[in-house]
Amino acid sequence: MKKIVQLTAFAMVLVVNAVAAQSWQAEIIAEGLGIPWGLEQIDANTVMVSERQGQIGLLDLSSGKYQAIFQVPDVEQVRQGGSLDIAKSPFKADEYYFTYSKDVGTGIETVLAVATLQQQKLTGWRDIMVTKSGSEKGVHFGSRITFDDKHLYFSIGDRGHKGNGQDTQTHAGTIVRLNPDGSVPKDNPFVGDDDVLDEIWSYGHRNPQGLFFDEPSQVLWSIEHGPRGGDEINLIKAGQNYGWPKTSHGKEYWGPVDAGEAQELPGIESPRYVYIPSIAPSSLVMYRDSRYPQLTGKLLAGALKLAHINVLTLDENNQIVHEERILEDLMERVRDILVLADGTVIFSADTGRIYRLLESKPQ
C-alpha cells in the first residue's frame, strides 16, 4: 500500500544571517519526512526523495504533497547507512541510480542499484555493483553519485577502518568509475594492475559524501569528512592517491594527536581546501545558473555539524580563494543540495524538511 502524507506547504519563510551585505532566506517546501538523504528532479514540479530508513518517494514542489512509492529491498538501515543517494541517468530515459547499504552476510556493503520510473512507480530494481568494502561498522558509506558524458562515478567511505584508505584491494576509501551498466571502463587507470581493483578511479579517501562532475570545466570535485578537523575539498584526478590515513590535517578523536603521518607527503594529492574545525560536509554542487547571481560559478556544500550551506569561490586555476557561510541561523543539518533545471536551489535537512533557497536581498 502506498503511503501518502500531506506535508506542510511552503508557507513559512525563515530569514537568516547576512553574508556579504545580503540577507538569504529559506522557504519550507515540505516537512515530516525521515532523513531525506538524496534528492533528484523528475520533472518541472516533482522531485524524487530517498529517505535513509529505506523509502523512496515523490514530492510535489507546488503543494508540498509527498507520496512514498517504493521500499528499497534488503536495505540495512544502521547508523549512517540505509537508502542513500539518487541520480537520474543521463544515458537512458526514465532510469535512476541509487546507492544503499546492504548486509550480504560477510559485512555491510555499499551497493549501486538501478531502476526505471514508470507512471510514478519504480520497476526493475536491480543491483549493478555490490562493492568490496564490507564492514561490521555502520559508518562512512560515502555514496554520492555523479556523471560525466559517458561514465558514472560514486564515492565509498573507508567504512570506519583507517587502513582501507591505502588498501587498493578494497573499494572502501575510494571513488569508483563505471560504465552505465556497471561494467568497468577499459581506460580506468588501474585496469590490468593486479594490485588495484579495476573499478577504482582514485583512493586515499576517508568519507567523501559530496561528489560533483562539473561539465563546463570537465572537473570532478569531492568533499569529504576528515577526523576531528581536516574536512577536505579535493579536485579528483584519475589514479591519484588522496592520502588518508597517511596524510591528514585533522586530529584523533581520543586526543590532541595528529591523525596522519603528515599533512602533505610526496606522491599524494593535497586538498584544495581544508576545514578546521570540521563542518561535517554532506553534499557538493557547482552552481552555474543566474537565478542567484551571487552564487554563479561557486561551489555549494552542505554542512551537518556546523549547520549551514558553505559557499566557495574559485579562481581561474580552480583554487578556492574565498569561503562564505549562509543560512547559519536556520540551524539545520543540511543533507543534500539540488539545483533544479530552472536554476532554483533546494536542499534537505536531517529534521525531515526540504527547503527552497530564496534570492538574497540587500540589507
C-alpha positions as CSV (number, residue, x, y, z in Angstrom):
1,M,0.0,0.0,0.0
2,K,1.3,3.4,-0.9
3,K,1.8,5.8,2.0
4,I,0.5,9.3,1.2
5,V,1.5,12.1,3.6
6,Q,0.3,15.6,3.3
7,L,3.1,17.8,4.4
8,T,3.2,21.5,5.2
9,A,3.4,23.5,2.0
10,F,5.9,26.3,1.8
11,A,4.2,28.9,3.9
12,M,7.0,29.5,6.4
13,V,9.8,31.9,5.3
14,L,12.8,32.0,7.5
15,V,15.1,35.0,7.3
16,V,18.7,34.1,8.1
17,N,22.1,35.6,8.5
18,A,23.6,38.3,6.3
19,V,26.6,37.4,4.2
20,A,28.5,39.9,2.1
21,A,25.8,42.5,2.8
22,Q,23.0,40.2,1.7
23,S,20.2,38.6,3.6
24,W,19.4,35.0,2.5
25,Q,16.1,33.3,3.1
26,A,14.9,29.7,3.0
27,E,11.3,28.6,2.4
28,I,10.0,25.3,3.6
29,I,8.5,23.2,0.8
30,A,7.7,20.1,3.0
31,E,8.4,18.6,6.4
32,G,7.7,15.4,8.2
33,L,10.0,13.0,6.2
34,G,12.6,10.7,7.6
35,I,16.2,11.9,6.9
36,P,16.0,12.9,3.2
37,W,19.4,11.8,2.2
38,G,19.1,12.1,-1.6
39,L,17.2,14.4,-4.0
40,E,16.7,14.2,-7.7
41,Q,14.4,16.2,-10.1
42,I,11.9,14.2,-12.1
43,D,10.1,16.9,-14.0
44,A,9.4,20.6,-13.6
45,N,7.3,20.1,-10.5
46,T,8.4,16.8,-9.0
47,V,11.5,15.7,-7.0
48,M,12.4,12.1,-6.0
49,V,13.5,11.7,-2.4
50,S,15.5,9.0,-0.8
51,E,14.7,8.6,2.9
52,R,17.5,6.9,4.8
53,Q,15.2,4.4,6.5
54,G,14.6,2.9,3.1
55,Q,11.7,4.6,1.4
56,I,11.8,6.3,-2.0
57,G,9.1,9.0,-2.6
58,L,7.9,11.7,-4.8
59,L,7.5,15.3,-3.7
60,D,5.2,17.8,-5.4
61,L,7.1,21.1,-5.3
62,S,4.0,23.2,-5.6
63,S,1.7,21.6,-3.0
64,G,4.2,20.0,-0.6
65,K,2.4,16.7,-1.1
66,Y,4.7,13.7,-0.6
67,Q,4.0,10.1,-1.7
68,A,6.1,7.1,-0.8
69,I,6.3,4.9,-3.9
70,F,9.0,2.3,-3.1
71,Q,10.7,0.4,-0.3
72,V,14.3,-0.4,-1.0
73,P,14.7,-4.2,-0.8
74,D,17.2,-5.7,1.7
75,V,18.3,-2.2,2.9
76,E,20.3,-2.3,6.1
77,Q,19.4,0.9,7.9
78,V,22.1,1.1,10.6
79,R,23.7,4.3,11.9
80,Q,24.8,6.2,8.8
81,G,23.6,3.5,6.4
82,G,20.3,3.0,4.7
83,S,18.8,4.3,1.5
84,L,21.3,6.9,0.4
85,D,21.8,8.8,-2.9
86,I,19.6,9.1,-6.1
87,A,20.8,10.2,-9.5
88,K,18.8,10.4,-12.8
89,S,20.6,8.7,-15.6
90,P,21.8,11.0,-18.4
91,F,22.2,7.9,-20.6
92,K,18.7,6.3,-20.6
93,A,15.3,7.9,-20.2
94,D,13.4,7.2,-17.0
95,E,16.3,5.3,-15.4
96,Y,17.6,6.2,-12.0
97,Y,20.6,5.1,-10.0
98,F,20.6,4.5,-6.2
99,T,23.1,3.8,-3.5
100,Y,22.2,2.0,-0.3
101,S,23.7,-0.2,2.4
102,K,23.1,-4.0,2.4
103,D,24.1,-6.8,4.7
104,V,25.5,-9.6,2.5
105,G,26.4,-11.9,5.3
106,T,30.1,-11.2,5.4
107,G,29.6,-7.5,6.1
108,I,27.5,-4.4,5.3
109,E,28.3,-3.3,1.7
110,T,27.7,-0.1,-0.2
111,V,25.6,-1.1,-3.2
112,L,24.8,0.6,-6.5
113,A,21.4,-0.2,-8.0
114,V,19.3,0.9,-10.9
115,A,15.5,1.1,-11.6
116,T,13.0,2.6,-14.0
117,L,10.4,5.1,-13.1
118,Q,7.1,4.5,-15.0
119,Q,3.8,6.1,-14.1
120,Q,5.2,7.1,-10.7
121,K,6.3,3.6,-9.9
122,L,9.8,2.2,-9.7
123,T,10.2,-1.1,-11.5
124,G,13.0,-3.4,-12.5
125,W,15.1,-2.7,-9.4
126,R,18.5,-4.5,-9.7
127,D,21.9,-4.2,-8.1
128,I,24.6,-3.5,-10.7
129,M,27.6,-3.2,-8.3
130,V,27.9,-4.7,-4.8
131,T,31.2,-3.2,-3.7
132,K,34.0,-5.0,-2.0
133,S,34.0,-2.6,1.0
134,G,32.2,-4.7,3.7
135,S,32.5,-3.8,7.3
136,E,30.6,-4.6,10.5
137,K,30.5,-0.9,11.2
138,G,27.6,1.3,10.2
139,V,29.6,4.3,9.2
140,H,31.4,6.0,6.3
141,F,29.4,4.8,3.3
142,G,30.2,7.8,1.1
143,S,27.7,7.1,-1.6
144,R,27.2,10.3,-3.7
145,I,26.7,9.7,-7.5
146,T,27.7,11.9,-10.4
147,F,28.3,11.5,-14.2
148,D,30.5,12.7,-17.0
149,D,29.3,12.3,-20.6
150,K,30.0,8.5,-20.7
151,H,30.5,7.3,-17.1
152,L,29.1,7.1,-13.6
153,Y,31.2,7.9,-10.5
154,F,30.3,7.2,-6.9
155,S,32.1,7.5,-3.6
156,I,32.7,5.0,-0.9
157,G,34.0,5.8,2.6
158,D,36.6,3.9,4.5
159,R,33.8,2.2,6.4
160,G,35.4,3.1,9.8
161,H,38.7,1.3,9.2
162,K,41.5,3.7,8.6
163,G,43.7,1.3,6.8
164,N,41.2,0.9,4.0
165,G,42.2,4.3,2.6
166,Q,45.5,2.8,1.3
167,D,44.3,-0.7,0.7
168,T,43.6,-0.9,-3.1
169,Q,42.2,-4.4,-2.8
170,T,39.0,-2.9,-1.3
171,H,36.6,-0.3,-2.7
172,A,36.4,1.3,0.8
173,G,38.0,4.7,0.8
174,T,37.8,5.2,-3.0
175,I,35.9,6.9,-5.8
176,V,34.9,4.4,-8.5
177,R,34.2,4.9,-12.2
178,L,31.8,2.7,-14.1
179,N,30.1,2.3,-17.4
180,P,26.3,2.9,-17.2
181,D,25.6,-0.8,-16.9
182,G,28.0,-1.2,-14.0
183,S,30.9,-2.7,-16.0
184,V,34.5,-1.4,-15.9
185,P,35.6,1.1,-18.5
186,K,38.7,-0.2,-20.3
187,D,40.5,3.1,-19.8
188,N,40.2,3.2,-16.0
189,P,43.6,4.0,-14.5
190,F,44.3,0.6,-12.8
191,V,42.9,-1.9,-15.4
192,G,45.4,-4.6,-15.7
193,D,47.1,-3.8,-12.4
194,D,46.6,-6.8,-10.1
195,D,47.4,-4.7,-7.0
196,V,44.4,-2.4,-7.5
197,L,40.7,-3.1,-8.1
198,D,39.7,-2.2,-11.7
199,E,36.8,0.0,-10.7
200,I,39.0,2.4,-8.7
201,W,39.4,5.9,-10.1
202,S,41.0,7.4,-7.0
203,Y,41.8,6.3,-3.5
204,G,43.0,7.5,-0.1
205,H,39.6,9.0,0.9
206,R,38.1,9.0,4.3
207,N,34.4,9.6,3.7
208,P,33.5,11.6,0.6
209,Q,29.8,12.4,1.0
210,G,29.9,15.1,-1.7
211,L,30.8,14.4,-5.4
212,F,30.1,16.5,-8.4
213,F,31.3,16.5,-12.0
214,D,31.3,20.0,-13.4
215,E,30.7,19.6,-17.2
216,P,31.8,23.1,-18.3
217,S,35.2,22.7,-16.7
218,Q,35.4,18.9,-17.0
219,V,36.5,18.8,-13.4
220,L,35.4,16.2,-10.8
221,W,35.1,17.6,-7.3
222,S,34.7,15.8,-4.0
223,I,34.2,16.9,-0.4
224,E,34.9,14.5,2.5
225,H,34.8,14.2,6.2
226,G,38.1,14.4,8.0
227,P,38.6,13.2,11.5
228,R,38.5,15.9,14.3
229,G,39.3,18.8,12.0
230,G,40.6,18.3,8.5
231,D,37.5,18.0,6.2
232,E,38.7,18.3,2.7
233,I,37.7,19.5,-0.8
234,N,39.6,17.7,-3.5
235,L,39.9,18.0,-7.2
236,I,39.8,14.4,-8.3
237,K,42.3,13.1,-10.9
238,A,42.5,9.6,-12.4
239,G,44.7,7.2,-10.5
240,Q,45.7,9.6,-7.7
241,N,46.2,8.9,-4.0
242,Y,44.5,11.5,-1.7
243,G,46.4,10.4,1.4
244,W,44.1,9.1,4.1
245,P,45.2,8.0,6.6
246,K,48.9,8.7,5.7
247,T,48.1,12.4,5.4
248,S,45.5,14.4,7.2
249,H,45.0,17.9,8.6
250,G,42.9,16.5,11.5
251,K,43.4,15.2,15.0
252,E,42.5,11.8,16.5
253,Y,39.1,11.8,18.4
254,W,40.7,10.5,21.5
255,G,43.3,13.2,22.0
256,P,45.4,16.1,20.6
257,V,47.4,13.8,18.3
258,D,47.8,14.2,14.6
259,A,45.6,11.7,12.7
260,G,48.1,11.2,9.9
261,E,51.9,10.9,9.5
262,A,52.0,14.4,8.0
263,Q,49.7,17.0,6.4
264,E,51.4,16.5,3.0
265,L,53.7,13.9,1.5
266,P,55.3,13.3,-1.9
267,G,53.1,11.4,-4.3
268,I,49.9,12.4,-2.6
269,E,47.4,14.9,-3.9
270,S,46.9,17.7,-1.5
271,P,43.4,19.1,-0.8
272,R,42.2,22.3,-2.5
273,Y,40.6,23.4,0.8
274,V,40.7,22.2,4.4
275,Y,38.2,23.0,7.2
276,I,39.5,23.3,10.7
277,P,37.3,22.9,12.7
278,S,35.2,20.4,10.7
279,I,31.9,21.4,9.2
280,A,30.9,17.8,8.5
281,P,30.2,18.1,4.8
282,S,27.3,16.2,3.2
283,S,26.9,17.2,-0.4
284,L,28.5,19.3,-3.1
285,V,27.3,21.0,-6.3
286,M,28.7,23.7,-8.7
287,Y,26.2,26.4,-9.3
288,R,26.2,27.5,-12.9
289,D,22.8,29.3,-13.3
290,S,22.0,33.0,-13.0
291,R,18.9,32.8,-10.7
292,Y,21.2,33.7,-7.7
293,P,23.9,35.9,-9.3
294,Q,25.9,35.9,-6.1
295,L,26.4,32.1,-6.3
296,T,27.2,31.8,-10.0
297,G,30.3,29.8,-10.6
298,K,30.7,28.8,-7.0
299,L,30.7,25.5,-5.2
300,L,27.9,24.9,-2.7
301,A,28.4,22.4,0.1
302,G,26.0,21.2,2.8
303,A,27.3,21.2,6.4
304,L,25.9,18.9,9.1
305,K,27.9,19.7,12.2
306,L,28.1,23.4,11.7
307,A,24.6,23.6,10.1
308,H,24.8,25.8,7.1
309,I,25.4,26.0,3.3
310,N,29.0,26.6,2.5
311,V,29.8,28.8,-0.5
312,L,33.2,28.6,-2.1
313,T,34.7,31.0,-4.7
314,L,37.2,29.6,-7.2
315,D,39.9,31.4,-9.2
316,E,40.8,30.6,-12.8
317,N,43.1,27.8,-11.6
318,N,40.4,26.1,-9.6
319,Q,41.9,27.2,-6.3
320,I,39.5,28.1,-3.6
321,V,40.0,31.7,-2.7
322,H,37.1,32.6,-0.5
323,E,34.5,30.9,1.8
324,E,31.1,32.2,3.0
325,R,28.5,30.5,5.2
326,I,24.9,31.2,4.6
327,L,21.7,30.0,6.5
328,E,23.6,29.5,9.7
329,D,20.6,30.9,11.7
330,L,18.4,28.2,10.2
331,M,20.3,25.7,12.5
332,E,19.6,22.8,10.1
333,R,21.9,19.9,9.3
334,V,22.0,20.3,5.5
335,R,22.0,16.9,4.0
336,D,21.6,17.3,0.2
337,I,21.6,20.2,-2.2
338,L,20.0,20.0,-5.7
339,V,20.0,22.6,-8.5
340,L,16.7,22.4,-10.4
341,A,16.5,22.8,-14.1
342,D,15.3,26.4,-13.7
343,G,18.2,27.3,-11.5
344,T,16.4,27.1,-8.2
345,V,18.3,25.6,-5.3
346,I,16.5,23.2,-3.0
347,F,18.0,21.4,-0.1
348,S,17.1,18.8,2.5
349,A,17.8,18.7,6.2
350,D,18.1,15.9,8.8
351,T,14.9,17.2,10.6
352,G,12.9,15.9,7.6
353,R,12.4,19.2,6.0
354,I,13.0,20.2,2.4
355,Y,13.7,23.9,1.6
356,R,13.9,26.3,-1.3
357,L,16.6,28.9,-1.3
358,L,15.3,32.4,-2.0
359,E,17.2,35.1,-3.8
360,S,19.2,37.2,-1.4
361,K,18.2,40.8,-0.8
362,P,20.5,43.7,0.0
363,Q,20.3,44.8,3.7
